[in-house]
């Protein structure tokens, strides 16, 4: 049985109230804590703070526009990657209006090939599919659009001290709270729109063991003293993603450019851009109409696209 299938079976049993002894935990899966599970006096236990995801609960608090857009909602106990699931569905047809969530990811991934840690109940792992009828050049600003949707969602739920870091990080108090991964898929035959998958990971309550395994400064909502229900959060994020993406499809990124600069932590700061082994120093001027980074560097005005580019504030090693 695969890792995903094994974890799905175990988590489904725990969610159903079944008792599973510690000796029944497969040793090949490593430590319980790596997956967000707990070794209790009576056996394996779910995290005390776990609020399980439920489709009906999410739909009940979604906006009417979001409900009308939603064509399918999948919730998995354990899955390799929610974005990989939508990529698979895209092979068979349109994924516009499809959303996939998971209690736990075994192969979650972030930008530049990094692992995205998704322990049980400790994160919101969500991927949404859109058909977007804009040029590939325009789609470069989409991760910035998704970042604005996340800011809007969390502010609506009462969270402050948020910022964005170009091109795809959500920060809380300067530490990474969430990330965005955009993936493109060729449109089905007969369609001009590009199929886009927006993958989102938000840290809600990371176990200490998981936090220690991450090679950058991270935070979660619990550290900010916020307990936001996962179903409410999922509904808010889905609704705002839909609204922002539809605005983007109509008018592109340019109308949101000023809004992004307001929320961009690095705006008007002296930073370093890393492209492989190359280092470029300068002051961040803003972002372009296509979501590129504008900088006044030692060599003059330069523009950088996302891809494999890394941006960090001078004097800070975390990325």
N, C-alpha and C positions, 0 to 999 in steps of 0.2 A: 504494500500500500504506500502511496506517495506521501510526502510530508504534509502537503495540503489536505489530502483526504484523511490522514491520521488526526491532524489537529481539528479538522471539521467535525469528525466523529466525537472526539473528546469534548470539545467545546459545546457541541449540541447536547451531549449527555449532561454536562454540568449545568447548562441553561435550563434543562428539563428537570433539574433537581436531583439527578442521580448522584450517588456517592462513588467516587473513584479513588482507590488507594494510591498512595505514593509509589508503591511497588508496581503499579500498572502503567506508570509513565515510561514511555519508550526511551531508553538511554541515548539512542541516536539523535534525539531532538535536543540534547543538551540540558541546560538548567531551566527549571520551571520559570524562574524570574525573567529569563530572556524573552519569554512570550507574554509576560504580564500576569502569569498565574501565581498562586500562593500555596505554599506547603502549610496546611493547617493541622490541628490535632486529630481531625477525623479523615484526613486525606487531602486531595487536591481541591483547592477552593478558587472561586472567581474573585477578582478584585472587589473589595468591599464597596467601592464607589461606582461600580459598573452600572451604567444605564444602557441596556441593550437597545440596538437599533430596531425600529419597527416601521414598516412601510405605511401602515395606516396612521400612525402617530405623526409621521413626517408630512404626509398628504394633508392631514387635518389642519396644520398650521401654515401650509404653503399659500401664497397669494393665488388668486383666481387665474392670473396670467400664467403663473408657473404650472398650475394644475392643467391648464389647457395645452401648454407646451409639452408636458411630460408624456412621453409615449411608452416608457417602460422604466421600472425601478427595480433593480436587483440588490439584494442584501445578502452577503456571504459571511458565514461564520469565520472561515479562513480561506484565503486565496493568495496566489502568488502576487498579483498586482491588479488593481482595479482598472488601470489603463490598459494592461495587456488583455484583459477580458473584453474591453470595448474594441481593441484592435482586432481581436478574433471575430467579434460580431460584425465588424466592418467588412470582413472578407465575404460575408454573405449578403450584405446590403447596407442600406443607410442606417447610421447610428444617431441621426438627428433626433433629439428628444429622449435619448437613453441616458440613464444615470446608474452607476454602479458604486456601491458602498461595501465596506468590509469591516468586521469587528477586528480582524487581524490580517496583516499582510506578511507573507514569508519572503517575498522578493520585491518589496517596495523599492522604488528607485527615485533618486533626485537628479538634479542637473549634473552634467559632466561625469556621469557614471557612478555617482555616489549612491550608497545604500540609504534608503529612507526607513528608519526604524518605526514600526507600527505594532507595538504590543497590544494585547487585548484590552480594549476600552480606553487605552491611554492616548489615542489620537482619533482625529476624524480623517479617514481615508476615503476620498471621493473622486470619481472621475465622471465627467459629463461630455456627451457627444453633441457636436453642432455641425450643420452644413452651412458654410459661410461663403457667400458669393463675392469674394474680393480677391485681388491679386496676391500672389505669394509675397511680394514686397510689402504689401499692407499688413500681412499677417505677422510681421515682425513685432508689432506693438501689442500683440494679443496677451502676452504674459503680463504686461503693464496694466492692461484693462482688467484682467483677472485679479491683480493685486488691489486695484481700486474697489472691485466688488467685495473683496475680503475685508478691507478697511471699513467699508460701508456696513457690512454685515455685523462685524464685531462692535462697532460704535453704536449701532442700533440696539445691540444687546447689552450696552452699558459699559463697554471696555474703552479706556483711554490709553494714552502714552504709546500709541501705535505709530509705526512708520514703515516705509517700503525701502528696499535696497535694490537698485537696478541690477539685473532685469527681473528677478523672480522671487525675492525673499520678502517675507513679512516679519517685521521686528517688533518686539515689545521691550521697552527699556534698553534698546540697543542689542539685545540678544535675539537669536532666531526663534520665532514662534511658529512659522509655517513656511511652506515652499510651494511653488507652482511649476509644473512641467507640461509644456505644450508639445503635442505630437500630431503630425499630419498624415492623412491617408488619402490616396487617390479616390476621387469621387466615383460612385457607381456609373456604369455605362449610361450615356444619355444625359448626364447631369454635369453642369459646369462648376457647381460649388465644390469647394474642398472640404473633405471631412476632417474635422478638428476634434481632438480629444484634449480637454483641459483637466489635468490631474492636480489635485490639491491635497496637501497633508497639513494638518494643524495639530500641534502638540497640546493635549489637554491635561494629562497627568502622567508623566514619564517616570517609571520606576528608576531608582538611583542607579541600578546596575546598567540599565539601558542608557541613561544619561551619560554615565562614565565612558561608555563605548563610543560616543560620538566625538569626532575630532574637531569640533568647533563649539563656540559658546551658544548654548541653547537655553530656552526657557519654555514654560508651559502656562496654561491658564491658572492652574492651581497655585503656582508661585505668585501670581498676581492677586490671589485671594478670590478668584472668580470660579464659581461653579455654574457653568452654563450647560443645560441639558443637551445631550448629543443630538436628539431628534429635532429640537428647536433650532440648534445650530445648523444642522444639515438642511433644514427647510429654508432658513434664512440665506445660507450660502447659495443654494440652488436658485432661489428666486432672484437674488442679486446678480448672479452670473448670467442668468437669462436676460435680465434687463440691460446689463452693461454690454453683453455681446450683441444684442439686437441694436443698441445704439451705435456700437462699433461698425456693424455691418451696414448701417444706413449712412453714417458720416465719417467712418474711419477713426483713427486715433487723434487726429488734430484737435477736435473739440475738447478732448480730455487732457491735452498736454499740460495746460496750466495747473489743472487739478493734481496731476501726478507730481509736478515739481513741488507743490505745497507739501505733499506727503513724503517726498523723497529725502531720506536722512542725509544723503550725500550731496544734496543740492548746495552749490556755492561753497563746497568744502574742498580742501586739498586732498587728493586721493592718488592711488596708484592703480593702474590697469595692468593686469598680467595676461599676456597672450603666449602661452607656452613658457619659454625662458625669457621672453622679451618683457621689459618693464617700462612703462610710460608714466611719467608724473605730471600732474597738472591740477587745475581747478575745474570742478564740474560746473558747466554753464547751464545745463538743462538737458532736455531730451527733444528729439526732432519730431516732426509730424508722423514719422514711421517708427517711433519708439527707440531710435538709436540714441546713444549717449554722446552729448557734446562736451568737449573739454578744451580748455586753453592750456596747452602743454608747453614744455620747454622748446618744442619744435614748431609751435604755433597752434592754430585751431585744428582740431581733429575730431572725427566722428567714429564711434565704435559700435559694432553690432553685437548682439548677444553671443550665440554660438559657444565657443570655448573661452570666452573672455571672462576674467574674474576682476571684480572691482572691490577695493578695500580702502578704508581711510588710512592716511599716512599715520604710521605709528601703531597700527593695529594689525596683528597677524591673523586674526580669525577671519573666515570668509563666509 
